[in-house]
Amino acid sequence: MGEGNHLPATGAAGTHKGRWMLLFGGTAAAVLATGLLMQYVRSTTTQAASDPPGNAKVAPPKKEMLARVGSESISYDAVAEEAVKRYGREVLDDLIHRLIIQQACEKNKISVSEQEISDEIARIAKRFNLDVAQWLQMLQAERNISPLQYRQSVIFPMIALKKLAGEEVEVSERDMKEAFVRNYGPRVKARMIVYNKQRLAQEGWDKVKKNPEEFEEVASKDSVDPGSKALGGQIPPIQRFSGNEYLENLEKEAFKLKKDEISGVIEISPSRFVILKCEGRTEPVVTDIEEVRDALYDELKEAKIQAEVAKIFDQIKKETIVDNYLTQTSNRPERTANAAGPATGNIQPAGGSQTKAGSTTNRSAKAASGAGNQSKN
């Protein structure tokens, strides 16, 4: 639910798609699949019951009856049970997270209005050079996310967490300079061989040091990275200040190299050892930070806000007791203090009586849907 994935559009439709596909976690599609199924089930049942005689639609004899196949019927409960089996865990996780956020908002006297949600959707659509209708149609067509689901499961949590985290962040001049180098500075064009053992890496280095012209061949044969291996070790140009702690050493060593020079063995993690061959540098397109200062500032501010959002979400998740009867897990201290893994037995609710997974799911769904309604306040 991180809005930090809403990056400015660059014009190509493929670029739009690649960027906004990261907007949604794995739960959103599953949430929508079940949500739309339930909406369809309820709406068709209600409509069928109200259709006048002679209408082409056939009203079922009972509201709970959704279909008849020969002499056998399919009930609403059967459809609901199947939906829970297929999507229940993902959907329930989404509802739990929404309710956790809503309770934190209530505790801190924070509200999110429908107007704020609409304004945020309009702002995001504008950044992709689309109007709101086009943006929502794209979400529906390519991600199967309905406008209602987008408001409740993506935009509401996003705005609420920003308010809980506080949007005041500081962007320093050093941040700006590093971002400029990262986005617009020269990059090292290189080929790379990746090994999972230092001994093998040293043997590989001995081979390519003696015969640099065989670097591509050795990469195709020895590298454990499937992507670059298939390309003879070719990788995207290496940038500086990527922000990835595992790549800091790689970046440092890469920028020391001259064209056709081969690096030593570079350890980037306990089980990853890399050898680089420099093939030159890219030429910067933008050389004056003032040309892109505003865009850089907005990007950095958004990234810092998202970092705070992630922290606050982790915090409120830890502070909120959740008993998940569907997965038979709980984060209650008394259940996790001495446990090596998730609880496997039945979870007893606070009242002492056992609750079935289905009824718990229903209560959570009603409460979480109320989170979306609460945002009108």
N, C-alpha and C positions, 0 to 999 in steps of 0.2 A: 504494500500500500504506500510505497514511497513515491512522492511526487517528484523526487529528484530525478526520476527517469523521464520526466517530461522535458526533453531537450528541444531547442529551437529547430525548426524544420530547415532543410537545405534545398528543398525543391523537388527532389525525385520521390516518386511514390514509394519506391522500395526503401528509401531512407526513412520516410515516415513510418512505414510498417516496422522496420527493424528497431526503431527507437521506442515506439509506443507499445510494442509487444511485451516489453519488460515492465509495463505498468502493473500487471496483475500477477499475484502469486499463483501457485498451483491450485489454490482452493477456489478461485473465482469461477472458473469454468464449471467445476463440479457443483458449486453453489447454485449457479444459474441453471444447470441442467435439471437439478431437482426442483428448484424454485419454479421454473417454467413448466415443468411437468405437473406440479401441484396446482399452479394457476390454471393450466389447461384442463386438468381434471375437474377442478371446482367450477370453472366457467362453463364447460360443456355440459356438466351435469345440471347446473342451474338453468342454462338455456334450454336444454332438452325438456326439462320439466315444465317450462313455461310456454313452449311452442304450442300453438293451437292445433286442433285436429286437421289433418290433411297436409300438414307441413311435411317436407321430405324427411326431416329428422325423426328418428324413433326414440321416444322418451322411455328410459328404463323403468321397470316397475317399482324400483326403490332407489332412493337417492344414493345409497351406498353401492349400487350396482353400476359398474362402468361399462361392461360389455357382456354379451352372451355369444358363445361359440357353440353352435348346435344346442345341446341340452345343458351345457355347462356355463356357469357365469363367472365373471371376473369382478371381484369386489374392489372398492376403494382401498380397503386395508391391504389387500394383496399387492396392489400397485405401490402403495406407500412402503410396504415392507421390502419390496424388490428395490425401490429407489434408495432406501436406507442401506441395503446391502451393497449396492453399487457405489453410492456417493456419500454415505452417511458420515464417515470420519471427516472428510474434507469439509462438508457442509457444516457439521457441528463445530469444527474448529473455527470456521469463519464466524459463526453465530456467537461462539464463546468469546472470540476476540472483540467483536463489536460490543458485546455486553460489558466486557472488562473496561473498554474505553468509555462507554456511556456511564458506568458507575464512577469511574475516576473523574469524569466531567461533573457529575452531580456533586461529588464530594468536594470538588474545588470550585463549585458554583460557576461552571463554564457551560455555555450553551452555543449551539451551532444552528443558525437559522436557515430556512429553506432558501432565502435570498442569497446568503453566503455561499451555499452549495451551487446555486445557479450561476452566480458570479464567477466562481472558481472554474466551473465547466466552460463558461464563455472564455475565460482567460486562457485555459489550456487549448481550446479549439483555435483561438487566435494565434497562438504560438506555432500551430501547425498549418497556419494559413487556410483554415477551414471555418465555416460558420458552425454554430452549435448543431444544427440539424444534420449537416454533413458528418460532423464528428461522431454524433450518436449513431448515425446510420452505419458508419465505418465500424464502430465497436460492435454493433449488432451483427453486421454481415461477416466480419472477419474474426471476431472473438466471441461471438454469440453472447454478448453482454447486453442485457436490456437496459434502457435508460433508468428504470427504477433500481435495478441491481447496481448500476454504476454509481448512482447517488448514494445508496445505502451502504454498499460494501467497499467502495473505493474512495469516493470524495468525502463522505462524512468522517470516516476514520482519519483521513489525511488532514482535514482541517482541525478536527478535535485534537489530534496529537500535536499539531503545530502549536495550538493554543496552550496545551498542557506543558509543552517544552519551553514555550516562550520564543518569539521570533527575533529577539535582539541578539545578533551575532556580530562579531568584529572581523572585518576583512582587512588584513594588513597589507602594506606595500610589498612586503616580501612575498606574501601569498600571491599578489598580483603578478609579480615578476616571474615566480616559478610557474604559475599557470600559463603565462605568455610563452615561456620557453617550452613547456609541455605541449601546448596546443599548436604553436606556430614556429618553434625553433627548429634547427636542423636535426635530422635523425640519422642514425647509423644504419646503412644497408648492410645486411650480413646474412651469412649462412650459419647454421648451428647444428651441432651434434649433441644429443642428450644421452647420458649414461645413468644407470641406477646404482653403479658401484664405482668407487674411486679407483680401484685397481684397473677396471676396464677402461675408465676414462684416461688413465695414464698411458695404457697401451695404445688407445686410439690417438692420443696426442703425439706419441712417438711416431706413429705411422704418418700422420698428416704433416708433422714438422719436417720429416725427411722428404715427403712428396706432397707439397701443397696442392699440386694440380689434381690430386686424388681426393680432395676434401669432399666433393659432391658424392663421389662413389662410396666413400666410407660412411657418409651420413645416410645414404640410401640403404646401406647394409647394416650398420650398427645402431643407429639412433633408436631410442625407445619411445620417442615422441612420434605418434603415427602421422600427425598432420604434416610436420616438416620433413619427416622421413620420405614421404611420397613425393616430395618436391626437391629431393637432393639436399635437404637441410635449409631450404629457403624459408625465411620468416619475414613478417612485416617489419618495416624499419623500427629500430629501437629508439624510443623517446626518453627524455630526461624527466625526472620528478613525476613518475607515473603514480606514485603514492602506494605502490605495492611493496611491502617490506621484503618480500622474497626476491624481488627483482632489483633492489638497490645495488647490490654488488655487481649484478650483471650490467646494469646501466653504467656504473662507474668504470668497469673494465672495458666496455664497448667503446666509450668515448675516448679512451686512451689509444685506440688502435688507428693506424693509418691504412690506406687502401692496400689490400692483398696481405695484410698482416694477420697472423693467427695468434689468438690469445693463449694464455695458459689454461689449466683446468680451473674452472670457476664453480665453486660450490654455491648453489642457490637454495638448497634445503638438505636435510640429513640424507636423503636418498636420491638427490638429483645433482648431477655434475655436468657442466656444459663446456663445450669448446666452440669458440666463435672464429669466423673468418670474415674480416671486414671487406666490403665491396664498395666502399665510398660513403658519401653523405648526401642527403637530400638538400635541395635548395629551399630556403624559407620563402613563403609566398608573401607573408606580412613581416615587415621589419621594424615597424613603429608601434609600440604598445598603445599609443594614443588612438590609433585607428580602431582598436577593438576593446578599449578600456571598459566601456559600459557593459558590453556583452560578457566580458570576463568577470566583472564585479557581480553581475546577476548570477552567473554560473557558480561562482565561489560561495556567494551568500546562500544559494539554494542547497549546495552540497553541505555546508556547515549546519544549516537548519535540519537537513535530513539526518545528519549524524546525531543531533540532539533528539530528534524524533525517535530514532532507533533506541537511544539510551532510555528515554522516558517510557517507551513501550515495554522494553525489557523490565524496567523497574516496576511498572504497574502490574505486569504479569506475575512477577515474583510476590507482590504484595497481596494479590487477590487469590483466595482459596478457590480452586476449581476441582470439583469431583466429576470426572467424565465417566458416566455409567456405560456408555457405548464401548469405550476402549478399556474399561475397568482400570483406570489410572486416576491418581490424585496427587496434588502437590502439597497436601497437608504435611506439616513437619513431622507429626508422629508416625506418618506412613513412609516418609522418605529418609528419615534420619539414619536408620539402620538398614536401609534397603539398597541392594546393589543395582537394582533395576526397577522397572515399573511394577506396580502391584498387580498380582494375577488373580487374586480372589475377588469376591463380590465386595463392592464398596458400600458401606453403610452410611446413609446420609446423616446429617447432624441430629435429626429427630429420632434416629435409632431404627427405623423401619427401612427395609430394603426397597429401592425404587427400580422399576423396570427401565431398561434403556429407552424403550419407545416413549414412555410418558415423560421421561427426563428430556428427551429430544424435543418433544412437543412444547414443554414449558420453556426450554431455552429458545426455541424458535419464536414463540410469542414474545418473550422478553426482549430478544434481540431485534425483532421487527419493531418493537416499541422504541428501540434506540434510534431508528430512523425517524419515527414520529416525533420523538422528543426533540429532534433537531429543529423543529418548528418554533421552539420556544425562544 
